Amino acid sequence: MYMVMPSPNQRISPQHAMQIAVQRVPGQIIHYGMDMENGTLIYEIFILTAHNKIYEVEVNAKTGVIRKIEEENDYD
């Protein structure tokens, strides 16, 4: 299947995605990136909390909706 990535004006900025993520999981962003999952472009944002736990927050790059929040056992 051929996937077309949304152009920058069709998706939220990385900064906006990070704001959305830290509103839901307060902490320090230690890494972020983009990925395609099931045909949807997402931002993967890794946050270190005050309790020294790392969470991955997936934010839909087009809508800004949080798709998943998951505690990471090992950061990779």
BATOR-158459 format. One record per residue: residue number from 0; residue in three letters; x, y, z of N, C-alpha, C in turn. Coordinates in steps of 0.1 Angstrom, whole numbers, plus 5000, padded with zeros to 4 digits. Atoms other than C-alpha are relative to their C-alpha. Example, Ala and Ser with C-alpha at 12.3 -4.5 7.8 and 13.67 -1.06 7.14 Angstrom:
2
(0; Ala; (5009; 4988; 5000); (5123; 4955; 5078); (5009; 5012; 5000));
(1; Ser; (4991; 4989; 5000); (5137; 4989; 5071); (4992; 5011; 5008));
This chain:
76
(0; Met; (5008; 4988; 5000); (5000; 5000; 5000); (5009; 5012; 5000));
(1; Tyr; (4992; 4987; 5001); (5013; 5035; 4991); (4994; 5010; 5010));
(2; Met; (5004; 4990; 4990); (5012; 5060; 5020); (5005; 5014; 4996));
(3; Val; (4997; 4987; 5002); (5012; 5097; 5015); (5001; 5008; 5013));
(4; Met; (4999; 4993; 4987); (5026; 5117; 5044); (4993; 5014; 4999));
(5; Pro; (5006; 4987; 5001); (5005; 5148; 5052); (5011; 5011; 4999));
(6; Ser; (4990; 4989; 5001); (5023; 5180; 5043); (5000; 5008; 5013));
(7; Pro; (4999; 4993; 4987); (5035; 5202; 5072); (4988; 5009; 5003));
(8; Asn; (5012; 4992; 4996); (5004; 5225; 5069); (4988; 4992; 5002));
(9; Gln; (5012; 5008; 4998); (4981; 5195; 5072); (5002; 4992; 5013));
(10; Arg; (4998; 5007; 4987); (4995; 5183; 5106); (5005; 5010; 5010));
(11; Ile; (4996; 4991; 4989); (5002; 5198; 5140); (5015; 5000; 5001));
(12; Ser; (4986; 4999; 4999); (5037; 5209; 5148); (5005; 4991; 5011));
(13; Pro; (4995; 5008; 4989); (5060; 5188; 5170); (4998; 5007; 5013));
(14; Gln; (5001; 4992; 4987); (5059; 5216; 5196); (4986; 4999; 5005));
(15; His; (5014; 5002; 4996); (5021; 5214; 5197); (4997; 4986; 5005));
(16; Ala; (5001; 5014; 4996); (5022; 5176; 5200); (5006; 4999; 5014));
(17; Met; (4993; 5001; 4987); (5046; 5180; 5229); (4992; 5007; 5011));
(18; Gln; (5009; 4993; 4990); (5023; 5205; 5247); (4989; 4991; 5003));
(19; Ile; (5011; 5009; 4998); (4994; 5181; 5243); (5005; 4989; 5009));
(20; Ala; (4995; 5012; 4992); (5015; 5152; 5257); (5003; 5004; 5015));
(21; Val; (4997; 4996; 4986); (5028; 5171; 5288); (4989; 5005; 5008));
(22; Gln; (5012; 4996; 4993); (4994; 5184; 5296); (4994; 4987; 5006));
(23; Arg; (5006; 5012; 4996); (4983; 5148; 5300); (5010; 4992; 5009));
(24; Val; (4990; 5006; 4992); (5016; 5134; 5314); (5011; 5010; 5004));
(25; Pro; (4990; 4990; 4996); (5035; 5161; 5333); (5014; 4994; 5002));
(26; Gly; (4986; 5004; 4999); (5073; 5158; 5331); (5009; 5007; 4990));
(27; Gln; (4990; 4995; 5009); (5104; 5164; 5310); (5000; 4992; 4987));
(28; Ile; (4999; 5008; 5013); (5104; 5154; 5273); (5014; 4997; 4998));
(29; Ile; (4987; 5005; 5002); (5134; 5133; 5267); (5003; 4996; 4986));
(30; His; (4998; 5003; 5014); (5128; 5123; 5231); (4986; 5001; 4993));
(31; Tyr; (5012; 5001; 5008); (5103; 5126; 5203); (5003; 4996; 4986));
(32; Gly; (4998; 5004; 5014); (5099; 5113; 5168); (4986; 4998; 4993));
(33; Met; (5013; 5003; 5008); (5073; 5105; 5141); (5001; 4986; 4995));
(34; Asp; (5001; 5014; 5005); (5061; 5071; 5130); (4986; 4999; 4993));
(35; Met; (5012; 5003; 5007); (5034; 5056; 5108); (4994; 4987; 5006));
(36; Glu; (5006; 5012; 4994); (5010; 5032; 5126); (4986; 4998; 4994));
(37; Asn; (5013; 5003; 5006); (4981; 5016; 5108); (4996; 5011; 4990));
(38; Gly; (5004; 4989; 5010); (4982; 5043; 5081); (4999; 5013; 5006));
(39; Thr; (5001; 4987; 4994); (4982; 5071; 5106); (5013; 5005; 5005));
(40; Leu; (4987; 4994; 4996); (5011; 5095; 5111); (4998; 5004; 5015));
(41; Ile; (5001; 4996; 4985); (5018; 5099; 5149); (5014; 5006; 5004));
(42; Tyr; (4988; 4996; 4993); (5043; 5117; 5171); (5001; 4991; 5012));
(43; Glu; (4997; 5008; 4988); (5059; 5095; 5197); (5008; 5008; 5009));
(44; Ile; (4994; 4991; 4991); (5068; 5115; 5227); (5003; 4993; 5013));
(45; Phe; (4996; 5007; 4988); (5088; 5101; 5256); (5002; 5010; 5011));
(46; Ile; (5000; 4990; 4989); (5084; 5119; 5290); (5005; 4993; 5012));
(47; Leu; (4995; 5005; 4987); (5103; 5114; 5322); (4993; 5008; 5011));
(48; Thr; (5008; 4993; 4989); (5081; 5121; 5352); (5008; 5003; 5012));
(49; Ala; (4993; 4997; 4988); (5090; 5134; 5386); (5003; 4988; 5009));
(50; His; (4999; 5013; 4992); (5087; 5098; 5399); (5010; 4991; 4992));
(51; Asn; (4990; 5007; 5008); (5115; 5087; 5374); (4994; 4989; 4992));
(52; Lys; (5006; 5010; 5009); (5091; 5068; 5352); (5000; 5006; 4986));
(53; Ile; (5000; 4995; 5014); (5092; 5071; 5314); (4987; 4995; 4994));
(54; Tyr; (5012; 5003; 5008); (5060; 5072; 5294); (5001; 5004; 4986));
(55; Glu; (5001; 4997; 5014); (5055; 5071; 5257); (4985; 5005; 4998));
(56; Val; (5013; 4994; 5004); (5026; 5093; 5245); (4999; 5001; 4985));
(57; Glu; (5001; 5000; 5014); (5014; 5088; 5210); (4989; 5010; 4997));
(58; Val; (5009; 4989; 5003); (4997; 5119; 5195); (4998; 4999; 4984));
(59; Asn; (5003; 5000; 5014); (4979; 5118; 5161); (5005; 5013; 4994));
(60; Ala; (4994; 4988; 5006); (4999; 5142; 5139); (4991; 5009; 4992));
(61; Lys; (5009; 4992; 5008); (4969; 5154; 5120); (4989; 5006; 5009));
(62; Thr; (5011; 4995; 4992); (4942; 5158; 5147); (5005; 5005; 5014));
(63; Gly; (4995; 4996; 4987); (4963; 5162; 5179); (4993; 4991; 5011));
(64; Val; (5006; 5009; 4990); (4943; 5134; 5196); (5010; 4990; 5005));
(65; Ile; (4991; 5010; 4994); (4962; 5112; 5221); (4995; 4986; 4996));
(66; Arg; (5003; 5014; 5004); (4962; 5076; 5207); (5003; 4990; 5011));
(67; Lys; (4996; 5010; 4991); (4980; 5059; 5235); (5010; 5006; 5010));
(68; Ile; (4991; 4997; 4990); (4998; 5064; 5268); (5005; 4987; 5006));
(69; Glu; (4995; 5012; 4995); (5021; 5037; 5279); (5013; 5002; 5008));
(70; Glu; (4987; 4999; 4992); (5047; 5033; 5307); (5010; 4991; 4993));
(71; Glu; (4989; 5007; 5006); (5080; 5022; 5293); (5008; 4993; 5011));
(72; Asn; (4992; 5007; 4991); (5099; 4995; 5311); (5015; 5002; 4996));
(73; Asp; (4986; 4997; 5005); (5130; 5001; 5290); (4999; 5009; 4988));
(74; Tyr; (5000; 4990; 5010); (5137; 5031; 5268); (5008; 4995; 4988));
(75; Asp; (4992; 5003; 5012); (5147; 5023; 5232); (4997; 5008; 4989));
